[in-house]
């Protein structure tokens, strides 16, 4: 299917609406439609289900460009594509055939609610539980972070059974007992419409099961682009700020050295990320890349805000948006190794300045 928009046209539309997508609690309709019209929604879906079957470096290159144009829209896409990957890699062919073609065509939207199994609310009782009953499960509790929850026809969710085993499943959003809370009042990315989803004794049939029950249902899965995507989006955001600095440096020689140093770091991180996408990496290597991408996003966006002076602090200027959005990477899908590596970068053992 030929695309109605080129990627260049799509990036321009995303950039034009990026401030509104970040600041307004409203679905970024025009930006999302641009993704559909340019074929971006087909990227990660296998060709057998109506997609383009892109993988690895090709996907990362696209995501980096999109994140630089509008992080809010690209973040929504990342959660939708995570749902697509869970469907693709799950063991339920019926669900693949039912949902993936519609996701590729953009006629439905799906998202993930999995943070309760990985990074959110890990210090107490499980936030979202299930008990087996007959031919299905009864779901109860809260899924704390669901992006685009109110837009989703289906959610890919993870739950914990009474014996501690976990499973992944597709949750139709219209099942009785499923309710979506109001959008969370976020520091940035308001248009992502991230909200809590609650389930009150929701009966889910086993035909919706994707994986498990197992001890750690999300461990040992396929790596690749999905595992590097968060670093890629941080690099894309940093790149928007670096490109701004580079343009300013052509007019202001005092910014030249800063711009060149940040660009050098961007190029090195991109090479490392693409190397990992092609040949794989350890968990430690992925966490190290994540920490360095986080740090670059923080430094580059704050450098852009500094260079833009007071004008950059006004709501209409992208520098203030980039600086706020960079903080998101400190909390988004940030497991302990990545968080510790980021903290070590932010507070080195021998700081160069007096604190």
PyMOL commands that set and color helices and strands:
alter all, ss='L'
color gray80, all
select helices_A, chain A and resi 7-16+18-23+29-37+40-42+47-49+56-69+71-89+93-105+115-117+149-151+190-192+206-208+225-249+253-279+283-313+318-330+336-346
alter helices_A, ss='H'
color red, helices_A
select strands_A, chain A and resi 110-113+128-133+136-146+154-161+166-172+178-180+195-205+209-214
alter strands_A, ss='S'
color yellow, strands_A
deselect
rebuild
show_as cartoon
